[in-house]
């Protein structure tokens, strides 16, 4: 049976409806179909489908265009679908896979895409697939390759969870493998071989003593991190291993390029065999343009840095200033008890509705 969505209820109801349509990465078609069906009923929107990404645009001839984007996929479900609505300390809370990351943000966007027929800026609404998996599959990246004109704009807002506050830019990420080699031998005669796993000990000691920096970029303080995230090695329980690999993840401030980050990691592990296996650039805060300043004023409060990598980096690479703004605590993303306060969903919806509808100066 084809899944359907009802946008006549509250944004909280729509959040729950989005959660209740499973959309693990690679299985987003049912939700993309439902979103496309809703948007196709809107005479004020031009709708384009690319794979399981759905793009809807106003074409009102406004002087500025704002992009509002969110991914519709989630990490795997673990007995946390269907959704539920509870009260915690007297406040409504929506629970379920994707509640935080990021179906509440998508519900806000879908509600406004349907209802804002005459925004004061032209708006491009993007609901895309494959964000939670490898970068080459990312739906927003695919759109940049197949329909670059759809990503043109003056400012972008990504509905990633940010506790209904602005989080500017994001750290970059670099993953490397530090490799050691040895010589195999029978473990009963260990002295006749060279243990590659033991040879990793100095590299682990370097990480234990490493002090990560906090770097201020355009007024926001980005905390870096250099961490071991995996170790592998060994061929049998009675064999001295001849190869071992330590996987290290460097989260670097957006003042650095990917090349800068690689050079730093190689300097930290000077003398070791270091192989880069994955990297993505960070994004500067995106708060210096006039339209960004207007949005900061509309949201209120002090913008914070985004420590994790998000697709604001893709917009930044295209020369479009972008920020994260969405309901939910990012520390709950991917956890089995994902939950988002109803008040945050309603706040994001209200702020965006008012700002997109306000006359431009």
N, C-alpha and C positions, 0 to 999 in steps of 0.2 A: 504493500500500500504506500502510495506516494505521501511523504511528509508534507505538512502544510503549516503555515504560520499565520497567526491572527495578530495584526498590529492595532486593533481597536482597543485593546486593554491597556494596562499600565506598562511602563518600561520594565518594571520588576516582573510582571507576567511574561513579557517577551524574553527577558533573561532566562527564566525557567524553561520556556519553550525551546530556546536555542540549546540549552544544556541537554534537554530531553531528546534531541536528535543527535545520536552519537556521530562524532566526526574526528576520530583519531586520524593522525597524519596518514595520508594515502587513501582515506575512506571519507572524503569530504563531499562526495557528489550529492548525497541526499540533502544535506544542509545547503549546499550551493544552489541546488534546484529550487529549494523552498524560498531562499532569499531572492533568487532571480524572478520567481513567479510573483512575489510581492512587488518588486521594483518595476516589473513590466506593466503593472496596473497604473503606474504613475505617469500621467501625460506630460509632466514637467521635467521628466528625466529621459536622457538618452542612455540606453543600457547596452553594455558590451560584455560578452562572456568569453573568457580565454581559459580553457581547461576548467578547473574548479575555482577560478577567480572571477568575481562579478564586479564590474565597474559601472557606476551610474553617475551621470553628469548633468548639471544644469547648464544651459547655454543661453544666458540672459544678457550677454554683452556687458557684464560688469567690468569695472576697471581692474579688479583683482580676483584671483582664483585661490581658494583654499582647498587642500587635499585632507580628507579625514579617512584614515585607513585602519584596518584591523584584521588580524588573521582569524580564520574560522576553525582551524584545526586544534586539536588538543593532544597532550600526551596520553598514553593508554589509560583506559577506564579501570578502576579497581574498586568495584562494588560501590561507586559513588555516582551512579546514574540509575534511576531518575533523580531529579532535583528535589529539594524540600525547602520549605520556608518555615523557619523557627523564630522564636524570640530569645534574644540573649540580653540580659540586663534591661529588659523592657524595649529593646530595639529589634526591628525585623532584620533577619539575616538569611540570605540565600546560600544553600550548600549544593555542591555537585561539581563533577569534573568540568573544568573550564570556567567555573564561576568567576575566578580571578583572572585566569589567563586563557582567553580574554573575552568570554561570551557576554559578560556584563557590558564591556566597552562596545562590543558589536551591537548589542541591543540598543544602546544609546544612539549609535550611528544610524541603525536601520529605522528607528522611530523618527529621527529628525529628517532622514532622507525622504521618508514618505510625507511628512507633515509640513516641511519648510518649502513651500512652493515659490516663494518670492524672497529668498535671502538677499542680503545687501552685497554679498560677494557671490561670484559663481563658485559652486562647490563640486568637487569630485569625491564621490564616496567609493571606497575600495574595500572589498571583502575578499581576502585572498587565502590561498591554501599553502600547505607544506612549510609552515614557518618553524615547526618544532623538530625538523629533521635537517639533513645535510644542506649546506648553503646552495649547492647547485640545483636543488629541487624547489627552492623558495619561489612561491608564486609571484611575489612582488618583483623579485629579480627577473623572473620570466617575462612579466609585463614590461619591464624596462627594456628587454631585448626585442619583444614582439610588437609592442604597442607603446613606444616611448612617448608619443604625443599625449597619451592618457596620464602620464605622470608630470606633465607640465603644470607649474603652479608657482605662487609667490610665497607660500607658507604651508607646512604640513603638520598635522596633529596625528600622532599615533596613539590609539586607545589602550596602550599597554598599562597595566595596573600601576598606579602611582599614589594611592590613597587620596584620589581626587585633588591632587596638587600637581603643579608642573614639575617635571623632572627633565632637565635640559641635557641634550646630547647623550653620549654613552661612552664607556670605556671600550677600547679595542681588545681583541683577544688573539693570542698566539699560542699554538700548541706545538711543542717540540718533543722529540725523542732523544734522550741521552743514552748512547749505546756503549757497552763495554764488551770486550772479547777476552776469552781465556783459552784454556786447553782442557779437553775432556780427559777424565780419568775415572777409575773405579773409586767410589767413595771410601772404600776400605783402605785405599792407598792415596788419600787426598793430596799428599805432598808431591805426588808425581804429576799433578795437573795444576791448572790455574783457574780459580773460581771467579767467573765473571760476575756473579751476584755479589760476592764480597767486594769486588772492585767498584761497585756502586756506592759503597759506604761513604767515601769522601764527597761524592755528589750530594748525597742526602744530608751530610753535615753542612755543606754549603747552604742548602735550602733551610735547614734548621736555624742557621745563624743569619739568614737574610732579613733585612729590615726594609719592608716596602715603604715607598714614599707616598705622600699625599701632595698632589700637585694642583695648584689653582689655575684654572683655565677660564678666562672671561668671567671671573668672579665666582665660579663654582669650584669647590674642592673635590677632586676625584681621588679616591683612595685606590692605590694599585695593589696587586697581589701576585706573588710568584709561588706556585704550589705544586707539589707532587700529586698527581691524580691517578697514577697507575704504575704498576711494576709487573714485569713479566720476565720469565727466565726458567731454565730447568728443563731437562728432557726425560728424566726418570729419577726415582727416589734413591737410586744407588749410583748415580752418575754425577760427577763434578761438572757443572754447566760451563759451556764454552761461549755463551752469549747471554746478555741480560739487557733489558731496556727499561729505562725510567721515563715515564711520560710526565711532562711538566707543562702547566698552563700559566701563561703570563697575561694578566689583565692590566692593560696599560692606559694611561691617561690620554685624552684626545689631543694633547699637544704633540704627540709622537706619531710618526708614520709607521706603517708596517715594517719598513726597512730599519727605522730607528729601533723599534721593538726587537727585531731579530738581532741587530748588532748588540743591544744590551744583553740579551740572553746569552749570546755567544761569548760576550766578555765575562759574564758570571761563570760560565762553564768552560773557560779557556782551558785547552788541553784535552777536552773530551770530544768524542765524535757526536756532533749535534745535527739532527735532521729536522727541518721544519715540515710538519705534516698538515697544518691547517692555520689559517690566519684570516682575520677580518678587521678592517680599520675601525677606529672609533669615530665619534662625531662631536664636533664642538657644540656648545650649548644651544646655538641657534636663536639667541635672544636679542641680537643687536639690531634687527630690522625694525622699522616702524610698526609693521603689522604684528610682529611678535610682541613688541612692547604693549600694544593695545590688548593683546590676549592676556599677557601677564597681569595687566591692570584689571581685566575683567574677572580673572580667577582670584586674584588677591593672594596675600601671603608671599613668602620668599621662595623662589624657585630652588629646587634641590638638584644635585647631580644624579644621573642614572648610572649605577655601578655595573649592572649587567649589560651585555650587548643587546641592542634592539635594532629594528629596521630603520630607525631614524638615521642610521649610518648610510643606508642606501639613498635616502633623500639628500643627505649632506653631500654625498659623492656626486649627485646630480646638480649641486649648487642651490638646493632648496633648503632654507632654514627649517628645522623641524624640532618638535618637542614631544615628550611623552605626557599624556594626560588621560587618565582613566580611573575607574573605580577599582578598589581592591588593594590589599596589601601585597606587594611583590614578594614578600618573604613566604607567603602561602602558595605561590605559584608552584604547580606540579605536586604539591602534597596531597595526600588522600583526604584531608579535611579542608580542602579549598572552600572558602566561604567569603562572601562579600556583603557588607552592610547595605541594606536598602537605602539608607540615607546617602551613602556615597554615590550609588547609581543615580538617584534623583538629583543630587547636586551637580554631577557631570552633565546630565541631560539639561538641567535648567541653565547652567552657565553657557553651554554651547548654543542652546536655543536663543538666549538673549543676545549673545555676542554675534552670532551669525545673522540675526535679524536687525541689529542696530545699524543706523545710518553710518556710513563711512565718512570720516572727516575729509 
